[in-house]
Structure formats: structure tokens, C-alpha cells
Amino acid sequence: MRRSLPILFSLVVLAAVVAAACSSGGGDDAAPANTSPPPADSSDTGTPPPADNSDTDAGALAATISAAWDASVVGSGIKPALALDGDGTPAIAFLFEDVSEGFVKFASAFDGWEAKTIIEGYFYGPLDLAFDPDGRPNIVYHDHQDSSFQQNLGDLTYAVRTTLGWQVAAVVDDGHDGWDSTIAIAGDGVVRAAGVDPSQFGSTDGIEYYELRDGAWTVTAIGSGPIEYEFNVSLAAGADGQPALTYYNGGDGDLIFALFDGSAWNLETVASEGDVGKFSSLQFDNDGRPHITFYEELSGSTGRVLYAVREAGTWSVEEIGTLNDVRLGMTGARRNTSLALDANGVPHVAFSDQSGVNYATRTDGAWEVSDVATAGDRPFGQLVSLEVDAAGVPHLAFTELTQASPLDGLIVYATLG
């Protein structure tokens, strides 16, 4: 395990960070498109995204939305993360991954879903969004930090909206880290984040945990060993504020749960039968029990969505549903399961492949699965982000892809009508 020296986070760095980011891929002086993107993994399978649909009306959904759901287009981009503020109002952060025109944007239902650019540059998602106890939106994402991909550059970047506007700074650390960035803010207000320092770029650190206290960041490798960046890390904090993570151990094909006990990270295997653990989503209930959803790959394009809960030290695992049109690979599935617990501890789950977005709840010991959206002539982005408000109403974000290179789509917000 490695702990970096504390890294001071100062709001006065905003101007310098924005200028550096814009020079690395946003604005009029941007460099030409990078011809050497991060390597795709060998599991790039399934039906490819659509060709460039530049003559298509990008504002209109091609998908069929279930009659039970209300849906609207928030903007153009990919890989959305949805969160609810203290009043239960939904907000979405999303991005566009392009050297010359990349951006991170934020939109809230409070402002009529007006999407506003936070920063321009060469970024990579998934990103993540959380509100702190003061009602401020906080976002983390990966910044490549240069218009040409370099393994020794790239960090998790943190943005928070204050009374001065959006304040943005990189959490500088060795390696090309901060991939699959995720954030959790408990009642204590401490900003906790996690990401991957990928094995594809020579790192042996794998999963890293970030914590911001008193204006300083610390970065800790949790002891996962080498981990690839494609398959997600999920972060949650229990009622006591102690952080926990879930991730996929690609070497063994297992789902791992990692819990910080106050002095060290303890790793345990949740599921190991089959190729299990990709795209996990972790939440704690009010009794401190961890709940996890995750994907079991059965073939290059098919698999099962599974649910695990730990009670009295024992994990129980059950099937929620199946997916039959999954596309893996660098431009494929990301966070295709998303778990939320309502005020009564009832699990709600969204999951998606290229053909459909699904919603499930568990009542009376059984899962009830229904359709949210069915794809038309455009595939879905296979990333879903779900939250449930105090009244038990689900709020969901997903993407309908409109373009293959660079990957682009329509950010969709949906809620039960």
C-alpha cells in the first residue's frame, strides 16, 4: 500500500488549471485530434456504435420510452452521472471525450436542465457527481492533461461549485490515474473519491482511494494490485463515514469488496463463480449492510445482472435479470448497473445494454423488472445512473448514442410518471 504526500487543494488555482486544460484540448488553439488513443481491450465485441449520423436530428430520441416513464433530453454528450440535491432535485454531470472539443458539463432540473460547461479539455469518463451537506455539487473525472496521450500524465480532477463559481483542480499523483472516477460524500462533509491507475499503462497500484480533509488530498493504493481500467470501481461511505469499494479482479474474474477499518484496507471476495464483478455499484443501508449490483459475463455479448447483500458476515447473491446485447471494449459498456436504496432500505436497480434500459425493484423476496426504454435505430451507451428520492421515486440518466467517432450521444433524464 502506498500513501502519497498530502496535496494542497486551493481554489486560487482555478485560472491556471482552466488555462492548462484548454490548451490541452479545448479552445481555438487546440491541437489536432490524437491519433494514438488509449488502447482498446481485447474484449471489444458486439455490434459497433452507429456511423457518424451528422445528418440526423440529434435533438429527437429514436428510442421508445415506456408509458410509465417521463423522459427528456438534457444535452449532447456521454457517460452521465445523476445525483439528487438536499431537496431531492435531480442534477446530471456528463462529458465529451475529444482532444479538440472535449468538455465536462453540469445541468440541474432546478435550472430547467440548462447544461453549462464547467471546463474544456481532453477528459475521460465515467465521471461522478455528488452533493455535499452544503448543497454544493462536486464532480470527479479523469484529465489526460495533454493533447497527445502520455502514460506519465493524467490525474483525477475535482470540481466543486462555490459562490465564486466552479473551482477546478487536479489531484496530482504519480501515474496516469483517476480512471473510472467515483465520489462519495457522507454527512461529515469529507470528500472521498476513488479511481484506477491502470495496469495497461504500467502501474501496479490499481485501485486508489482519495480523501480531501482540511484543504489537503491524500492518495492511497488500497492493495488491489494491477487492475485494468475498463470495468469500474464503486465507492460508498457507511454511516460511520468509513469508506468501502467494490471492483473487478480481472486476474481471477472475481468481485472484490474492500473496507477501510480506520487503519488499513481489508479485501474480501464477494463472488467468484464464473466471470463476475464487472460494472459494480455499491450502497450501504441504514443498518450498515453493504449491497452490490454487478455484471456476470456469460459471453462476449450476454450476461446476468446480479445482486449481493452481506448479512451476519455472509454474502448472498441472486439474479436480477439478463442482458443480451452488451458491447464491451473501450467504447463499450461502462457502469451498466446502478443501485440505489430507498428510505426503507429497498433496493432499486437500473441496468442496460445496447438495446434496452431496465428498472428493477425487490419486493416480497422477488425482483420485479420492467422496461424504461427500448432502442430504435441508435444503440444505448450502456451506462446508467440511478437515484431514488425520499418519496421512493426513481430518477435515471442514460445515453442514446448518435455518433461513433468521437463517441457522442443524447443525455436522457427519465423518471416514473
C-alpha positions as CSV (number, residue, x, y, z in Angstrom):
1,M,0.0,0.0,0.0
2,R,1.3,3.5,-0.9
3,R,0.3,6.8,0.6
4,S,1.3,9.9,-1.2
5,L,2.3,13.2,0.5
6,P,-0.7,15.5,1.1
7,I,-1.6,17.6,-1.9
8,L,-2.9,21.1,-1.2
9,F,-6.1,22.0,-2.9
10,S,-6.5,25.7,-3.3
11,L,-9.3,27.5,-5.0
12,V,-6.9,30.1,-6.4
13,V,-5.6,27.5,-8.9
14,L,-8.7,27.7,-11.0
15,A,-7.4,30.1,-13.6
16,A,-4.2,28.2,-14.1
17,V,-5.9,24.8,-14.3
18,V,-8.6,26.1,-16.8
19,A,-5.9,27.6,-19.0
20,A,-3.8,24.4,-19.0
21,A,-6.9,22.2,-19.7
22,C,-8.0,24.4,-22.5
23,S,-4.5,24.4,-24.1
24,S,-4.6,20.6,-24.0
25,G,-7.7,20.2,-26.0
26,G,-10.4,23.0,-25.7
27,G,-10.5,26.3,-27.4
28,D,-9.3,27.8,-30.7
29,D,-5.7,26.8,-30.3
30,A,-6.4,23.1,-29.7
31,A,-4.1,20.5,-31.1
32,P,-5.2,18.1,-33.9
33,A,-7.1,15.0,-32.9
34,N,-4.9,12.4,-31.2
35,T,-4.2,9.5,-33.5
36,S,-2.9,7.3,-30.6
37,P,-5.8,6.9,-28.2
38,P,-5.6,4.7,-25.1
39,P,-5.5,1.0,-26.3
40,A,-8.8,-0.8,-26.5
41,D,-9.0,-4.1,-24.6
42,S,-9.2,-7.4,-26.4
43,S,-12.8,-8.0,-25.4
44,D,-14.1,-5.3,-27.8
45,T,-17.1,-7.3,-29.0
46,G,-20.7,-6.9,-30.1
47,T,-22.5,-4.6,-32.5
48,P,-20.4,-1.4,-33.1
49,P,-21.9,2.0,-32.4
50,P,-23.6,3.8,-35.3
51,A,-21.7,5.5,-38.0
52,D,-21.5,9.3,-37.9
53,N,-25.1,10.5,-38.1
54,S,-24.3,14.1,-38.9
55,D,-27.5,14.5,-40.9
56,T,-29.7,13.2,-38.1
57,D,-31.9,15.4,-35.9
58,A,-29.7,15.0,-32.8
59,G,-32.4,16.5,-30.6
60,A,-35.0,13.8,-31.1
61,L,-34.9,10.4,-29.3
62,A,-35.1,7.4,-31.6
63,A,-35.9,5.2,-28.5
64,T,-39.3,4.2,-27.3
65,I,-39.9,5.3,-23.8
66,S,-42.2,3.2,-21.6
67,A,-45.6,4.7,-20.9
68,A,-44.9,4.6,-17.2
69,W,-41.8,6.9,-17.5
70,D,-41.4,10.5,-18.5
71,A,-38.1,11.3,-20.4
72,S,-36.4,14.4,-21.7
73,V,-33.1,15.2,-23.5
74,V,-30.7,17.2,-21.3
75,G,-28.0,17.8,-23.9
76,S,-25.4,16.2,-26.1
77,G,-22.6,14.1,-24.5
78,I,-21.9,10.7,-23.0
79,K,-21.5,8.9,-19.7
80,P,-23.8,10.8,-17.4
81,A,-23.8,10.7,-13.6
82,L,-27.0,11.7,-11.8
83,A,-27.4,12.9,-8.2
84,L,-30.1,14.4,-6.0
85,D,-29.5,17.6,-4.0
86,G,-30.8,18.0,-0.4
87,D,-34.3,18.9,-1.7
88,G,-34.4,15.8,-4.0
89,T,-33.9,17.8,-7.2
90,P,-32.0,15.8,-9.8
91,A,-28.9,17.0,-11.5
92,I,-26.6,15.4,-14.1
93,A,-23.0,15.8,-15.0
94,F,-21.7,14.5,-18.3
95,L,-18.8,14.9,-20.7
96,F,-17.5,14.6,-24.2
97,E,-14.2,12.7,-24.9
98,D,-12.4,14.6,-27.6
99,V,-9.0,16.1,-27.9
100,S,-10.0,19.3,-29.6
101,E,-13.6,19.8,-28.3
102,G,-13.9,17.8,-25.1
103,F,-15.8,19.2,-22.1
104,V,-17.4,18.5,-18.8
105,K,-21.0,19.9,-18.3
106,F,-23.5,20.1,-15.5
107,A,-27.3,20.5,-15.6
108,S,-30.0,20.6,-13.0
109,A,-33.7,20.3,-13.1
110,F,-33.7,23.4,-10.8
111,D,-32.5,25.4,-13.8
112,G,-34.7,23.7,-16.3
113,W,-31.9,21.4,-17.4
114,E,-29.8,24.1,-18.9
115,A,-26.5,22.4,-19.5
116,K,-23.5,24.6,-18.7
117,T,-19.8,23.9,-19.5
118,I,-17.6,23.6,-16.4
119,I,-14.3,23.1,-18.3
120,E,-13.0,22.2,-21.7
121,G,-10.1,19.8,-22.3
122,Y,-9.1,16.2,-23.0
123,F,-11.0,14.1,-20.5
124,Y,-12.2,10.6,-19.9
125,G,-15.2,9.1,-18.2
126,P,-17.1,7.8,-16.4
127,L,-17.2,10.8,-14.1
128,D,-19.2,11.0,-11.0
129,L,-21.4,13.6,-9.1
130,A,-22.4,14.1,-5.5
131,F,-23.8,16.9,-3.4
132,D,-22.2,17.8,-0.1
133,P,-24.1,18.8,3.1
134,D,-23.9,22.5,2.0
135,G,-25.8,21.6,-1.2
136,R,-22.9,22.1,-3.5
137,P,-22.4,19.8,-6.5
138,N,-19.0,18.0,-6.5
139,I,-17.6,16.2,-9.6
140,V,-14.6,14.0,-10.3
141,Y,-13.3,12.9,-13.6
142,H,-10.0,11.8,-15.4
143,D,-8.0,14.5,-17.1
144,H,-5.4,13.3,-19.7
145,Q,-3.6,16.6,-19.2
146,D,-2.0,16.7,-22.6
147,S,-3.4,16.7,-26.2
148,S,-1.2,13.7,-27.0
149,F,-1.8,10.7,-24.7
150,Q,1.1,10.2,-22.3
151,Q,1.4,7.5,-19.7
152,N,3.2,9.6,-17.2
153,L,0.5,12.3,-17.2
154,G,-3.2,12.2,-16.2
155,D,-4.9,12.6,-12.8
156,L,-8.2,12.5,-11.1
157,T,-9.6,16.1,-11.2
158,Y,-12.0,17.5,-8.7
159,A,-14.6,20.3,-9.4
160,V,-16.9,22.0,-6.8
161,R,-19.3,24.8,-7.4
162,T,-19.0,27.5,-4.8
163,T,-20.3,31.1,-4.6
164,L,-17.4,32.0,-6.8
165,G,-18.4,29.6,-9.5
166,W,-16.8,26.3,-10.4
167,Q,-13.4,25.7,-8.8
168,V,-11.3,23.0,-10.5
169,A,-8.0,21.4,-9.6
170,A,-6.2,18.2,-10.4
171,V,-5.2,15.8,-7.6
172,V,-1.6,15.4,-8.7
173,D,-0.2,11.9,-8.2
174,D,2.3,9.5,-9.9
175,G,1.0,7.5,-12.9
176,H,-1.9,8.0,-15.3
177,D,-4.5,7.6,-12.7
178,G,-8.1,8.7,-11.8
179,W,-9.8,6.5,-14.4
180,D,-13.4,5.4,-13.7
181,S,-13.6,8.2,-11.1
182,T,-16.2,7.9,-8.4
183,I,-17.1,10.1,-5.5
184,A,-18.9,9.8,-2.1
185,I,-19.7,12.5,0.4
186,A,-21.2,11.4,3.8
187,G,-22.8,13.6,6.4
188,D,-19.4,14.6,7.7
189,G,-18.7,16.5,4.5
190,V,-15.4,14.8,3.8
191,V,-14.9,14.4,0.0
192,R,-13.9,10.8,-0.8
193,A,-13.1,9.6,-4.2
194,A,-11.6,6.5,-6.0
195,G,-10.3,5.6,-9.3
196,V,-7.9,3.3,-11.2
197,D,-4.3,3.7,-12.0
198,P,-4.4,1.2,-14.9
199,S,-2.2,-1.8,-15.5
200,Q,-2.3,-1.0,-19.2
201,F,0.0,1.9,-18.6
202,G,2.5,0.1,-16.4
203,S,1.0,0.7,-13.0
204,T,0.9,-1.9,-10.2
205,D,-1.2,0.3,-7.9
206,G,-4.6,-0.5,-9.4
207,I,-7.4,0.9,-7.2
208,E,-6.6,4.2,-5.5
209,Y,-8.5,6.0,-2.8
210,Y,-8.6,9.8,-2.5
211,E,-9.6,11.9,0.5
212,L,-9.9,15.6,1.0
213,R,-9.5,16.9,4.5
214,D,-8.7,20.5,5.6
215,G,-7.8,21.5,2.1
216,A,-5.3,18.7,1.5
217,W,-5.7,15.5,-0.5
218,T,-4.1,12.1,0.3
219,V,-3.9,9.3,-2.2
220,T,-3.7,5.7,-1.1
221,A,-3.3,2.5,-3.1
222,I,-5.7,0.1,-1.4
223,G,-3.7,-3.1,-2.2
224,S,-5.6,-4.4,-5.2
225,G,-2.5,-4.9,-7.3
226,P,-2.6,-4.3,-11.0
227,I,-6.1,-3.5,-12.3
228,E,-7.4,-2.6,-15.8
229,Y,-9.5,0.5,-16.3
230,E,-12.5,-0.9,-18.2
231,F,-14.6,-2.4,-15.6
232,N,-15.3,0.2,-12.9
233,V,-14.8,0.9,-9.3
234,S,-17.6,1.8,-7.0
235,L,-17.3,3.8,-3.7
236,A,-19.6,4.3,-0.8
237,A,-19.3,5.5,2.8
238,G,-21.1,3.8,5.7
239,A,-23.0,5.6,8.4
240,D,-19.7,5.8,10.4
241,G,-18.0,7.5,7.4
242,Q,-15.7,4.6,6.8
243,P,-15.2,4.2,3.0
244,A,-15.7,0.9,1.1
245,L,-15.1,0.0,-2.5
246,T,-16.0,-2.7,-5.0
247,Y,-14.1,-3.6,-8.1
248,Y,-13.5,-6.4,-10.6
249,N,-10.4,-8.5,-10.2
250,G,-9.7,-9.4,-13.8
251,G,-6.9,-11.9,-13.0
252,D,-9.4,-14.2,-11.2
253,G,-12.7,-12.9,-12.7
254,D,-14.0,-12.1,-9.1
255,L,-15.9,-9.3,-7.4
256,I,-13.9,-7.8,-4.6
257,F,-15.3,-5.7,-1.6
258,A,-12.7,-3.5,0.2
259,L,-13.5,-1.9,3.5
260,F,-11.3,0.6,5.4
261,D,-11.3,-0.2,9.1
262,G,-9.7,3.0,10.2
263,S,-6.1,1.9,9.7
264,A,-6.0,-0.5,6.8
265,W,-8.0,-1.7,3.8
266,N,-9.4,-5.2,4.1
267,L,-10.2,-7.0,0.9
268,E,-12.7,-9.9,0.6
269,T,-14.2,-11.8,-2.3
270,V,-17.9,-11.4,-2.7
271,A,-18.5,-13.7,-5.7
272,S,-16.1,-15.9,-7.6
273,E,-18.2,-18.4,-9.6
274,G,-17.9,-17.6,-13.3
275,D,-16.6,-14.3,-14.7
276,V,-18.3,-11.9,-12.2
277,G,-17.8,-8.4,-10.8
278,K,-17.7,-6.0,-13.8
279,F,-19.6,-2.7,-13.5
280,S,-20.4,-3.0,-9.8
281,S,-22.5,-0.5,-7.9
282,L,-22.2,-0.3,-4.0
283,Q,-24.5,1.2,-1.4
284,F,-25.0,0.9,2.4
285,D,-28.4,0.7,4.1
286,N,-29.2,2.4,7.4
287,D,-28.2,-0.7,9.3
288,G,-24.7,-0.6,7.7
289,R,-25.2,-3.6,5.4
290,P,-23.4,-3.4,2.0
291,H,-25.5,-4.0,-1.1
292,I,-23.9,-4.5,-4.5
293,T,-25.1,-5.0,-8.1
294,F,-22.7,-6.3,-10.7
295,Y,-22.5,-8.0,-14.1
296,E,-21.6,-11.6,-14.8
297,E,-20.3,-12.1,-18.3
298,L,-21.6,-15.3,-20.0
299,S,-20.3,-14.5,-23.5
300,G,-19.0,-11.5,-25.4
301,S,-22.5,-10.0,-25.7
302,T,-24.6,-11.7,-23.0
303,G,-24.7,-11.8,-19.2
304,R,-26.6,-11.6,-16.0
305,V,-27.1,-8.7,-13.6
306,L,-26.6,-10.0,-10.0
307,Y,-27.3,-8.6,-6.6
308,A,-25.4,-9.3,-3.4
309,V,-26.0,-8.3,0.2
310,R,-24.0,-9.2,3.3
311,E,-25.7,-10.1,6.5
312,A,-24.1,-11.5,9.6
313,G,-20.8,-11.7,7.7
314,T,-22.2,-13.8,4.9
315,W,-22.8,-12.7,1.3
316,S,-25.9,-13.9,-0.5
317,V,-26.1,-13.5,-4.3
318,E,-29.2,-13.6,-6.6
319,E,-30.0,-12.8,-10.2
320,I,-32.0,-9.7,-11.1
321,G,-32.2,-10.1,-14.9
322,T,-30.3,-10.7,-18.1
323,L,-28.7,-8.6,-20.8
324,N,-28.3,-10.0,-24.4
325,D,-26.8,-7.1,-26.4
326,V,-23.7,-6.0,-24.4
327,R,-20.8,-4.4,-26.2
328,L,-17.6,-4.5,-24.3
329,G,-14.4,-2.6,-25.1
330,M,-13.0,0.9,-24.8
331,T,-16.1,2.5,-26.4
332,G,-18.4,-0.1,-24.9
333,A,-20.2,-0.8,-21.6
334,R,-19.4,1.3,-18.6
335,R,-21.4,1.1,-15.3
336,N,-24.2,-0.8,-16.9
337,T,-25.7,-1.5,-13.4
338,S,-26.7,1.2,-10.9
339,L,-28.0,0.6,-7.4
340,A,-30.0,2.9,-5.1
341,L,-31.6,2.2,-1.8
342,D,-34.8,3.9,-0.7
343,A,-35.6,5.2,2.8
344,N,-36.8,1.7,3.8
345,G,-33.7,0.0,2.5
346,V,-35.5,-1.5,-0.5
347,P,-33.0,-1.9,-3.5
348,H,-33.8,-0.2,-6.8
349,V,-31.6,-1.1,-9.8
350,A,-31.2,0.2,-13.3
351,F,-29.3,-1.8,-15.9
352,S,-28.7,-1.5,-19.6
353,D,-27.2,-3.0,-22.8
354,Q,-27.3,-1.5,-26.3
355,S,-30.9,-2.5,-26.8
356,G,-32.7,-1.6,-23.6
357,V,-32.7,0.3,-20.3
358,N,-34.3,-1.6,-17.5
359,Y,-35.5,-0.9,-13.9
360,A,-36.0,-3.4,-11.1
361,T,-37.2,-3.3,-7.5
362,R,-37.1,-6.1,-5.0
363,T,-40.3,-6.7,-3.0
364,D,-41.5,-9.7,-1.1
365,G,-38.3,-11.5,-1.8
366,A,-38.6,-11.3,-5.6
367,W,-37.3,-8.9,-8.3
368,E,-39.8,-7.1,-10.5
369,V,-38.2,-5.9,-13.7
370,S,-39.7,-3.5,-16.2
371,D,-38.6,-1.6,-19.3
372,V,-37.7,2.0,-19.2
373,A,-36.6,2.5,-22.8
374,T,-36.2,0.3,-25.9
375,A,-33.6,1.3,-28.6
376,G,-34.7,2.4,-32.0
377,D,-32.1,2.7,-34.8
378,R,-29.5,4.0,-32.3
379,P,-27.9,1.9,-29.5
380,F,-27.8,3.0,-25.9
381,G,-24.5,3.9,-24.3
382,Q,-24.8,1.1,-21.7
383,L,-24.1,3.4,-18.8
384,V,-26.9,4.1,-16.3
385,S,-27.1,6.3,-13.2
386,L,-30.0,5.9,-10.7
387,E,-31.1,7.6,-7.6
388,V,-34.3,7.3,-5.5
389,D,-35.8,10.3,-3.7
390,A,-37.3,10.5,-0.2
391,A,-40.7,9.6,-1.7
392,G,-39.3,6.4,-3.3
393,V,-39.5,7.9,-6.9
394,P,-36.6,6.7,-9.1
395,H,-34.6,9.2,-11.2
396,L,-32.4,7.9,-14.0
397,A,-29.9,9.1,-16.6
398,F,-28.6,7.3,-19.7
399,T,-27.3,7.9,-23.2
400,E,-28.7,7.3,-26.7
401,L,-25.6,7.2,-29.0
402,T,-25.8,9.4,-32.1
403,Q,-22.2,9.2,-33.3
404,A,-19.3,6.7,-33.2
405,S,-16.1,8.7,-33.6
406,P,-15.7,10.6,-31.4
407,L,-18.4,8.9,-29.4
408,D,-21.4,11.2,-28.8
409,G,-25.0,10.9,-27.9
410,L,-28.1,12.4,-26.2
411,I,-28.1,12.6,-22.4
412,V,-31.6,11.4,-21.3
413,Y,-33.2,12.1,-17.9
414,A,-36.1,9.8,-17.0
415,T,-38.4,9.4,-14.0
416,L,-41.5,7.4,-13.2
417,G,-44.6,9.4,-14.3
